[in-house]
Amino acid sequence: MLTTVAILKRVDPTRRRNVFVRGFVAVGTTRPARFVSRHVLWKLDVILLRITGGRWSTTFPIRTAVLETTGAKTGALRRNAVIYFHDGVDVVLVASHAGYPRHPAWYHNLRALPEVTLGGVAMRASVVTDEAERDRLWPLADNVLPAYAKYRRQAADSGRTIPLVKLAGDR
């Protein structure tokens, strides 16, 4: 049986991304790549991250970790690979779902049951609702993954606002 290893590398959202990362993101946000990502890679990443102790994923130039939530309806353990970054001592997740019209299932689960684990670290989730805080966090998120700006536009076209979630340790 695979186990989750407590490795949560620090992601500095102010660090400039190199041309390789920008190129990777440009290719990865095309319609065919988003389809493959949604139907294959998101599921594969959970396994790959667990096998490699959090060191490798299919989004290798972009840091990801396994988010463990409890199913809101089933109570079952749910694992999803998510992109994250640090904001001081907190960790921020973007519930972008690649700009699709619905929020990702993990977002619904953590809203119902905010006790989560990210990369093996126990945390408590809270949705960022303050608009000034959201306005401050979005440029940081866009620097981590430039595609977030595109995803916000696509989600807005379907009437969805992409949530930002802060995770605080020592739950």
Secondary structure, 3 states (H helix, E strand, C coil): CCCCCCCCCCCCCCCCCCHHHHHHHHHHCCHHHHHHHHHHHHHHHHHHHHHCCCCCCCCCCCCEEEEEEECCCCCCEEEEEEEEEEECCEEEEECCHHHCCCCCHHHHHHHHCCEEEECCEEEEEEECCCHHHHHHHHHHHHHHCCHHHHHHHHHHHCCCCCCEEEEEECC
